[in-house]
Amino acid sequence: MPAKASPPEPSIEEALERIESLVRDMEEGRLPLEEIINRFEEGAALVKSCQQKLAQAEERIKIILKNSEGPQGLADFDAPEE
């Protein structure tokens, strides 16, 4: 039997919405301890995923900026006007 494909990772926006939902649920204080631990674990995994995506985005931006440097590149964009 083939292995189940894991669901696609949520976008950063979706992950943040889910994290906010998890926090609200835990703050209400109506969940049993085991459920709180499960939600905390899910939230921690979502935070890690967001951190990885943000690091990848930062690297892409660095590459874009590096490739755009030059006489007409973004490096000169902020030069003061005279």
MOPAC internal coordinates of N, CA, C and O (Angstrom, degrees):
PM7 1SCF
backbone

  N    0.0000 0     0.00 0     0.00 0    0    0    0
  C    1.4409 1     0.00 0     0.00 0    1    0    0
  C    1.5296 1   108.32 1     0.00 0    2    1    0
  O    1.2310 1   119.37 1   -48.29 1    3    2    1
  N    1.3501 1   118.81 1   131.71 1    3    2    1
  C    1.4584 1   120.42 1  -178.67 1    5    3    2
  C    1.5216 1   111.11 1   -68.95 1    6    5    3
  O    1.2310 1   121.65 1   -31.03 1    7    6    5
  N    1.3297 1   114.44 1   148.97 1    7    6    5
  C    1.4640 1   120.25 1   179.11 1    9    7    6
  C    1.5216 1   109.48 1   -69.21 1   10    9    7
  O    1.2310 1   121.06 1   -32.71 1   11   10    9
  N    1.3234 1   115.58 1   147.29 1   11   10    9
  C    1.4575 1   120.22 1   177.65 1   13   11   10
  C    1.5213 1   109.66 1   -68.49 1   14   13   11
  O    1.2310 1   121.14 1   -43.30 1   15   14   13
  N    1.3183 1   115.42 1   136.70 1   15   14   13
  C    1.4616 1   119.34 1   174.95 1   17   15   14
  C    1.5191 1   108.09 1   -75.73 1   18   17   15
  O    1.2310 1   120.82 1   -44.20 1   19   18   17
  N    1.3210 1   116.05 1   135.80 1   19   18   17
  C    1.4555 1   118.85 1   179.20 1   21   19   18
  C    1.5237 1   108.75 1   -73.41 1   22   21   19
  O    1.2310 1   120.43 1   -32.91 1   23   22   21
  N    1.3152 1   116.79 1   147.09 1   23   22   21
  C    1.4635 1   119.55 1  -179.80 1   25   23   22
  C    1.5177 1   110.06 1   -64.10 1   26   25   23
  O    1.2310 1   119.99 1   -29.23 1   27   26   25
  N    1.3285 1   117.62 1   150.77 1   27   26   25
  C    1.4659 1   119.24 1   179.68 1   29   27   26
  C    1.5198 1   110.97 1   -62.93 1   30   29   27
  O    1.2310 1   121.29 1   -31.55 1   31   30   29
  N    1.3188 1   115.13 1   148.45 1   31   30   29
  C    1.4655 1   119.21 1   178.74 1   33   31   30
  C    1.5168 1   109.34 1   -67.37 1   34   33   31
  O    1.2310 1   120.37 1   -38.20 1   35   34   33
  N    1.3129 1   116.89 1   141.80 1   35   34   33
  C    1.4674 1   119.14 1   178.66 1   37   35   34
  C    1.5271 1   110.95 1   -69.94 1   38   37   35
  O    1.2310 1   120.91 1   -23.34 1   39   38   37
  N    1.3117 1   115.86 1   156.66 1   39   38   37
  C    1.4634 1   120.19 1   173.79 1   41   39   38
  C    1.5268 1   108.09 1   -66.28 1   42   41   39
  O    1.2310 1   120.85 1   -11.78 1   43   42   41
  N    1.3133 1   115.99 1   168.22 1   43   42   41
  C    1.4660 1   119.59 1   178.35 1   45   43   42
  C    1.5316 1   109.96 1   -60.34 1   46   45   43
  O    1.2310 1   120.75 1   138.63 1   47   46   45
  N    1.3147 1   116.16 1   -41.37 1   47   46   45
  C    1.4628 1   119.62 1  -179.26 1   49   47   46
  C    1.5337 1   111.18 1   -63.70 1   50   49   47
  O    1.2310 1   120.55 1   136.76 1   51   50   49
  N    1.3269 1   116.55 1   -43.24 1   51   50   49
  C    1.4616 1   120.44 1   178.02 1   53   51   50
  C    1.5264 1   111.18 1   -64.85 1   54   53   51
  O    1.2310 1   120.88 1   139.28 1   55   54   53
  N    1.3271 1   115.92 1   -40.72 1   55   54   53
  C    1.4649 1   120.18 1   179.85 1   57   55   54
  C    1.5249 1   110.70 1   -63.90 1   58   57   55
  O    1.2310 1   120.36 1   137.09 1   59   58   57
  N    1.3290 1   116.92 1   -42.91 1   59   58   57
  C    1.4699 1   119.88 1   179.60 1   61   59   58
  C    1.5279 1   111.38 1   -64.13 1   62   61   59
  O    1.2310 1   120.37 1   140.59 1   63   62   61
  N    1.3274 1   116.90 1   -39.41 1   63   62   61
  C    1.4674 1   119.96 1   176.84 1   65   63   62
  C    1.5289 1   110.47 1   -62.06 1   66   65   63
  O    1.2310 1   120.70 1   137.62 1   67   66   65
  N    1.3406 1   116.26 1   -42.38 1   67   66   65
  C    1.4626 1   120.21 1   179.77 1   69   67   66
  C    1.5268 1   110.82 1   -65.92 1   70   69   67
  O    1.2310 1   120.37 1   138.74 1   71   70   69
  N    1.3293 1   116.90 1   -41.26 1   71   70   69
  C    1.4699 1   120.70 1   178.26 1   73   71   70
  C    1.5303 1   109.71 1   -60.55 1   74   73   71
  O    1.2310 1   120.35 1   135.43 1   75   74   73
  N    1.3305 1   116.94 1   -44.57 1   75   74   73
  C    1.4629 1   120.39 1   178.69 1   77   75   74
  C    1.5268 1   110.83 1   -60.56 1   78   77   75
  O    1.2310 1   120.63 1   139.56 1   79   78   77
  N    1.3260 1   116.41 1   -40.44 1   79   78   77
  C    1.4583 1   121.01 1   178.44 1   81   79   78
  C    1.5306 1   111.04 1   -64.31 1   82   81   79
  O    1.2310 1   120.48 1   137.30 1   83   82   81
  N    1.3258 1   116.70 1   -42.70 1   83   82   81
  C    1.4566 1   121.06 1   179.03 1   85   83   82
  C    1.5245 1   110.82 1   -62.21 1   86   85   83
  O    1.2310 1   120.75 1   136.62 1   87   86   85
  N    1.3193 1   116.18 1   -43.38 1   87   86   85
  C    1.4665 1   120.63 1  -179.47 1   89   87   86
  C    1.5302 1   110.25 1   -63.50 1   90   89   87
  O    1.2310 1   120.71 1   135.15 1   91   90   89
  N    1.3409 1   116.26 1   -44.85 1   91   90   89
  C    1.4807 1   119.27 1   178.41 1   93   91   90
  C    1.5215 1   110.67 1   -58.15 1   94   93   91
  O    1.2310 1   120.97 1   134.61 1   95   94   93
  N    1.3362 1   115.75 1   -45.39 1   95   94   93
  C    1.4711 1   119.87 1  -179.81 1   97   95   94
  C    1.5237 1   111.38 1   -60.51 1   98   97   95
  O    1.2310 1   120.50 1   137.52 1   99   98   97
  N    1.3190 1   116.65 1   -42.48 1   99   98   97
  C    1.4617 1   119.89 1  -177.97 1  101   99   98
  C    1.5218 1   111.45 1   -71.76 1  102  101   99
  O    1.2310 1   120.24 1   145.43 1  103  102  101
  N    1.3361 1   117.14 1   -34.57 1  103  102  101
  C    1.4599 1   120.12 1  -179.09 1  105  103  102
  C    1.5260 1   112.74 1   -69.55 1  106  105  103
  O    1.2310 1   120.32 1   155.84 1  107  106  105
  N    1.3282 1   117.00 1   -24.16 1  107  106  105
  C    1.4646 1   119.66 1   179.49 1  109  107  106
  C    1.5270 1   111.84 1   -64.24 1  110  109  107
  O    1.2310 1   120.10 1   154.16 1  111  110  109
  N    1.3209 1   117.42 1   -25.84 1  111  110  109
  C    1.4559 1   121.16 1   176.53 1  113  111  110
  C    1.5161 1   114.82 1    74.98 1  114  113  111
  O    1.2310 1   119.85 1  -160.74 1  115  114  113
  N    1.3098 1   117.88 1    19.26 1  115  114  113
  C    1.4647 1   120.55 1  -177.64 1  117  115  114
  C    1.5255 1   112.92 1  -105.93 1  118  117  115
  O    1.2310 1   120.32 1   179.47 1  119  118  117
  N    1.3062 1   116.99 1    -0.53 1  119  118  117
  C    1.4657 1   120.80 1  -177.49 1  121  119  118
  C    1.5204 1   110.97 1   -91.87 1  122  121  119
  O    1.2310 1   120.62 1   -33.50 1  123  122  121
  N    1.3363 1   116.41 1   146.50 1  123  122  121
  C    1.4696 1   118.55 1   173.65 1  125  123  122
  C    1.5365 1   109.45 1   -68.92 1  126  125  123
  O    1.2310 1   121.23 1   -23.18 1  127  126  125
  N    1.3034 1   115.25 1   156.82 1  127  126  125
  C    1.4610 1   121.67 1  -176.15 1  129  127  126
  C    1.5243 1   112.28 1   -52.86 1  130  129  127
  O    1.2310 1   119.98 1   135.38 1  131  130  129
  N    1.3097 1   117.63 1   -44.62 1  131  130  129
  C    1.4663 1   120.66 1  -177.97 1  133  131  130
  C    1.5299 1   111.03 1   -60.94 1  134  133  131
  O    1.2310 1   120.21 1   141.10 1  135  134  133
  N    1.3079 1   117.20 1   -38.90 1  135  134  133
  C    1.4697 1   121.16 1   178.93 1  137  135  134
  C    1.5249 1   110.82 1   -69.19 1  138  137  135
  O    1.2310 1   120.49 1   142.32 1  139  138  137
  N    1.3169 1   116.68 1   -37.68 1  139  138  137
  C    1.4696 1   120.36 1   176.75 1  141  139  138
  C    1.5278 1   109.67 1   -62.16 1  142  141  139
  O    1.2310 1   120.59 1   136.45 1  143  142  141
  N    1.3110 1   116.48 1   -43.55 1  143  142  141
  C    1.4686 1   120.42 1   179.32 1  145  143  142
  C    1.5231 1   110.37 1   -62.92 1  146  145  143
  O    1.2310 1   120.29 1   137.18 1  147  146  145
  N    1.3320 1   117.05 1   -42.82 1  147  146  145
  C    1.4709 1   120.31 1   178.71 1  149  147  146
  C    1.5225 1   111.67 1   -62.23 1  150  149  147
  O    1.2310 1   120.41 1   138.48 1  151  150  149
  N    1.3133 1   116.83 1   -41.52 1  151  150  149
  C    1.4634 1   120.14 1   179.62 1  153  151  150
  C    1.5247 1   111.22 1   -70.50 1  154  153  151
  O    1.2310 1   120.66 1   142.93 1  155  154  153
  N    1.3100 1   116.35 1   -37.07 1  155  154  153
  C    1.4682 1   119.52 1   176.21 1  157  155  154
  C    1.5300 1   109.92 1   -61.89 1  158  157  155
  O    1.2310 1   120.77 1   137.00 1  159  158  157
  N    1.3190 1   116.14 1   -43.00 1  159  158  157
  C    1.4628 1   120.96 1   179.09 1  161  159  158
  C    1.5288 1   110.76 1   -62.48 1  162  161  159
  O    1.2310 1   120.11 1   136.66 1  163  162  161
  N    1.3275 1   117.39 1   -43.34 1  163  162  161
  C    1.4610 1   120.90 1   177.46 1  165  163  162
  C    1.5239 1   110.63 1   -61.99 1  166  165  163
  O    1.2310 1   120.56 1   136.23 1  167  166  165
  N    1.3263 1   116.54 1   -43.77 1  167  166  165
  C    1.4602 1   120.85 1   179.18 1  169  167  166
  C    1.5222 1   112.12 1   -62.47 1  170  169  167
  O    1.2310 1   120.57 1   138.78 1  171  170  169
  N    1.3221 1   116.52 1   -41.22 1  171  170  169
  C    1.4677 1   120.24 1   179.37 1  173  171  170
  C    1.5273 1   110.58 1   -63.05 1  174  173  171
  O    1.2310 1   120.30 1   140.59 1  175  174  173
  N    1.3213 1   117.03 1   -39.41 1  175  174  173
  C    1.4689 1   120.57 1   178.16 1  177  175  174
  C    1.5294 1   110.52 1   -66.45 1  178  177  175
  O    1.2310 1   120.41 1   141.34 1  179  178  177
  N    1.3229 1   116.83 1   -38.66 1  179  178  177
  C    1.4630 1   120.23 1   178.18 1  181  179  178
  C    1.5299 1   111.39 1   -66.45 1  182  181  179
  O    1.2310 1   120.50 1   139.68 1  183  182  181
  N    1.3261 1   116.66 1   -40.32 1  183  182  181
  C    1.4688 1   120.69 1   177.79 1  185  183  182
  C    1.5308 1   109.68 1   -61.80 1  186  185  183
  O    1.2310 1   120.30 1   135.65 1  187  186  185
  N    1.3131 1   117.03 1   -44.35 1  187  186  185
  C    1.4694 1   120.96 1   179.54 1  189  187  186
  C    1.5267 1   110.42 1   -61.18 1  190  189  187
  O    1.2310 1   120.49 1   137.30 1  191  190  189
  N    1.3174 1   116.67 1   -42.70 1  191  190  189
  C    1.4604 1   121.25 1   178.39 1  193  191  190
  C    1.5310 1   110.82 1   -61.43 1  194  193  191
  O    1.2310 1   120.38 1   136.55 1  195  194  193
  N    1.3300 1   116.88 1   -43.45 1  195  194  193
  C    1.4637 1   120.99 1   178.67 1  197  195  194
  C    1.5258 1   111.20 1   -63.45 1  198  197  195
  O    1.2310 1   120.68 1   138.45 1  199  198  197
  N    1.3228 1   116.30 1   -41.55 1  199  198  197
  C    1.4674 1   119.92 1   179.50 1  201  199  198
  C    1.5294 1   110.77 1   -62.12 1  202  201  199
  O    1.2310 1   120.51 1   139.18 1  203  202  201
  N    1.3239 1   116.63 1   -40.82 1  203  202  201
  C    1.4597 1   120.54 1   179.19 1  205  203  202
  C    1.5284 1   110.83 1   -65.53 1  206  205  203
  O    1.2310 1   120.32 1   136.78 1  207  206  205
  N    1.3262 1   117.00 1   -43.22 1  207  206  205
  C    1.4645 1   120.47 1   179.64 1  209  207  206
  C    1.5184 1   111.31 1   -65.25 1  210  209  207
  O    1.2310 1   120.33 1   141.22 1  211  210  209
  N    1.3306 1   116.97 1   -38.78 1  211  210  209
  C    1.4611 1   120.19 1   178.06 1  213  211  210
  C    1.5256 1   111.02 1   -66.72 1  214  213  211
  O    1.2310 1   119.90 1   141.66 1  215  214  213
  N    1.3249 1   117.80 1   -38.34 1  215  214  213
  C    1.4645 1   121.17 1   177.73 1  217  215  214
  C    1.5274 1   109.80 1   -64.40 1  218  217  215
  O    1.2310 1   120.21 1   139.22 1  219  218  217
  N    1.3399 1   117.20 1   -40.78 1  219  218  217
  C    1.4652 1   120.54 1   178.02 1  221  219  218
  C    1.5267 1   110.61 1   -64.67 1  222  221  219
  O    1.2310 1   120.35 1   139.03 1  223  222  221
  N    1.3156 1   116.94 1   -40.97 1  223  222  221
  C    1.4632 1   120.89 1   178.85 1  225  223  222
  C    1.5237 1   110.57 1   -63.86 1  226  225  223
  O    1.2310 1   120.66 1   139.08 1  227  226  225
  N    1.3358 1   116.34 1   -40.92 1  227  226  225
  C    1.4636 1   120.56 1   178.75 1  229  227  226
  C    1.5302 1   110.66 1   -62.10 1  230  229  227
  O    1.2310 1   120.21 1   138.12 1  231  230  229
  N    1.3284 1   117.21 1   -41.88 1  231  230  229
  C    1.4597 1   120.50 1   178.47 1  233  231  230
  C    1.5268 1   111.28 1   -64.11 1  234  233  231
  O    1.2310 1   120.53 1   138.23 1  235  234  233
  N    1.3264 1   116.60 1   -41.77 1  235  234  233
  C    1.4677 1   120.17 1   177.44 1  237  235  234
  C    1.5181 1   111.04 1   -60.56 1  238  237  235
  O    1.2310 1   120.52 1   137.36 1  239  238  237
  N    1.3400 1   116.61 1   -42.64 1  239  238  237
  C    1.4609 1   120.61 1   179.81 1  241  239  238
  C    1.5213 1   110.39 1   -64.00 1  242  241  239
  O    1.2310 1   120.14 1   138.91 1  243  242  241
  N    1.3310 1   117.33 1   -41.09 1  243  242  241
  C    1.4718 1   120.57 1   177.96 1  245  243  242
  C    1.5219 1   110.43 1   -60.41 1  246  245  243
  O    1.2310 1   120.28 1   137.56 1  247  246  245
  N    1.3256 1   117.06 1   -42.44 1  247  246  245
  C    1.4677 1   121.28 1   179.66 1  249  247  246
  C    1.5217 1   110.22 1   -65.16 1  250  249  247
  O    1.2310 1   120.49 1   135.85 1  251  250  249
  N    1.3215 1   116.68 1   -44.15 1  251  250  249
  C    1.4680 1   120.42 1   179.48 1  253  251  250
  C    1.5158 1   110.26 1   -60.84 1  254  253  251
  O    1.2310 1   120.36 1   133.97 1  255  254  253
  N    1.3400 1   116.91 1   -46.03 1  255  254  253
  C    1.4662 1   120.21 1   179.76 1  257  255  254
  C    1.5245 1   111.59 1   -64.05 1  258  257  255
  O    1.2310 1   120.47 1   138.42 1  259  258  257
  N    1.3296 1   116.70 1   -41.58 1  259  258  257
  C    1.4562 1   120.44 1   179.46 1  261  259  258
  C    1.5249 1   110.59 1   -62.25 1  262  261  259
  O    1.2310 1   120.46 1   137.53 1  263  262  261
  N    1.3297 1   116.73 1   -42.47 1  263  262  261
  C    1.4683 1   121.04 1  -178.72 1  265  263  262
  C    1.5146 1   112.70 1   -73.13 1  266  265  263
  O    1.2310 1   119.94 1   163.06 1  267  266  265
  N    1.3160 1   117.72 1   -16.94 1  267  266  265
  C    1.4614 1   119.97 1  -177.65 1  269  267  266
  C    1.5254 1   112.91 1   -99.01 1  270  269  267
  O    1.2310 1   119.81 1   179.62 1  271  270  269
  N    1.3249 1   117.96 1    -0.38 1  271  270  269
  C    1.4626 1   120.70 1   179.67 1  273  271  270
  C    1.5174 1   109.81 1   -69.41 1  274  273  271
  O    1.2310 1   121.45 1   -28.29 1  275  274  273
  N    1.3032 1   114.83 1   151.71 1  275  274  273
  C    1.4487 1   119.79 1   178.24 1  277  275  274
  C    1.5106 1   110.11 1   142.47 1  278  277  275
  O    1.2310 1   120.56 1     7.00 1  279  278  277
  N    1.3504 1   116.53 1  -173.00 1  279  278  277
  C    1.4638 1   120.08 1  -176.33 1  281  279  278
  C    1.5312 1   113.00 1   -57.78 1  282  281  279
  O    1.2310 1   119.93 1   146.07 1  283  282  281
  N    1.3095 1   117.75 1   -33.93 1  283  282  281
  C    1.4575 1   120.66 1  -179.29 1  285  283  282
  C    1.5226 1   112.07 1  -111.60 1  286  285  283
  O    1.2310 1   119.75 1  -172.33 1  287  286  285
  N    1.3343 1   118.09 1     7.67 1  287  286  285
  C    1.4630 1   121.89 1  -173.51 1  289  287  286
  C    1.5107 1   113.55 1   -82.11 1  290  289  287
  O    1.2310 1   121.24 1     2.59 1  291  290  289
  N    1.3011 1   115.23 1  -177.41 1  291  290  289
  C    1.4543 1   121.76 1  -178.16 1  293  291  290
  C    1.5200 1   112.54 1   -68.84 1  294  293  291
  O    1.2310 1   119.71 1   159.76 1  295  294  293
  N    1.3222 1   118.15 1   -20.24 1  295  294  293
  C    1.4656 1   120.40 1  -178.93 1  297  295  294
  C    1.5288 1   110.24 1   -61.75 1  298  297  295
  O    1.2310 1   120.16 1   151.11 1  299  298  297
  N    1.3423 1   117.31 1   -28.89 1  299  298  297
  C    1.4508 1   121.17 1  -178.98 1  301  299  298
  C    1.5170 1   112.44 1   -94.25 1  302  301  299
  O    1.2310 1   120.20 1   177.42 1  303  302  301
  N    1.3021 1   117.22 1    -2.58 1  303  302  301
  C    1.4574 1   122.00 1  -174.48 1  305  303  302
  C    1.5258 1   112.21 1   -61.41 1  306  305  303
  O    1.2310 1   119.82 1   140.82 1  307  306  305
  N    1.3210 1   117.96 1   -39.18 1  307  306  305
  C    1.4473 1   121.67 1  -175.85 1  309  307  306
  C    1.5365 1   113.57 1   -90.17 1  310  309  307
  O    1.2310 1   120.25 1  -168.80 1  311  310  309
  N    1.3073 1   117.14 1    11.20 1  311  310  309
  C    1.4619 1   119.80 1  -179.64 1  313  311  310
  C    1.5308 1   108.95 1   -62.02 1  314  313  311
  O    1.2310 1   119.99 1   -43.49 1  315  314  313
  N    1.3209 1   117.63 1   136.51 1  315  314  313
  C    1.4763 1   120.02 1  -179.02 1  317  315  314
  C    1.5237 1   110.78 1   -64.99 1  318  317  315
  O    1.2310 1   121.30 1   -37.38 1  319  318  317
  N    1.3274 1   115.11 1   142.62 1  319  318  317
  C    1.4696 1   120.46 1   177.85 1  321  319  318
  C    1.5058 1   108.20 1   -82.04 1  322  321  319
  O    1.2310 1   121.37 1   -35.25 1  323  322  321
  N    1.3221 1   114.99 1   144.75 1  323  322  321
  C    1.4846 1   119.29 1   178.90 1  325  323  322
  C    1.4829 1   110.53 1  -110.94 1  326  325  323
  O    1.2310 1   120.10 1   180.00 1  327  326  325

